[in-house]
Amino acid sequence: MTRIEAARRRAAGAKRIAAAAAAAGFLVTLLLVRGTHLGHAATASSFGSSSIAPASGSSSMPQAQTSVS
């Protein structure tokens, strides 16, 4: 076996290892993303809804409400 043949075998082995590592990383990423439930809208009862009322019984300040949908 020549030095070039040995180098080609090492390169082919390194390519196989790199491909296997990339596939494993892709699967791990896929499982993590799937587990986080990305893209699901938050409900109004748990996020994005707030209201501000006057601190005392004073009616001079109007009530402000905000809502995020």
N, C-alpha and C positions, 0 to 999 in steps of 0.2 A: 504494500500500500504506500502510495506516495504521500508527501506532506499535503498536497492539494486535496487528495481524497479524504484524508483525515480531517482537514479543515472543513470540507463540505459536510462531512458527517456531524461534526460538532455544531456547525451552523444549522443543519436540519434539526438536530436535537433541541437547540436553543429556540428555534421557531416553534417547535411543538410545545415546549414549556410555556412560551409566551402566549400561544393561542389558548392553551388550557387555563392559564391564569386570567386571561381576558374573559373567557367564557364563565369562569367561576365568579369573577368580579361582576359581570353582567347579571348573573343569577342572584347574587347577594343584593345588588342594587334593586333588582326587580322585586324581590321579596320585601325589602325595606320599604319601598314606595307603596307596594300593595298593602302593607300593614299599617301605613299611616293614614289611609283613606283620603288622599289628596283629592281636591276637587269637590268635596261635599260641602254644601252650604251650611253655615252655622244657623241655628234657629234663633229667632228674635228673643226668646226667653233667656238664652244663655249669652248672647253677644249682640252688641250694636244698638241697644235700646236704653235710653236714659231720659230722665226728666229732672228739671231743676225747679224747685218751688221756693217762694220767699222764705227767708229765715224766720221771720216772725209773722204774726197775723196781719201784717200790713198789706193792703190791697193796692198800694201805689206801684209796686213792681209786678209786671205781667209774668205769667208762668211761661217758661221756655221749654219746648220739647224738641228732642232730636231723635231721629231714627235712621239707622243705616240698613239698607236692604242688600 
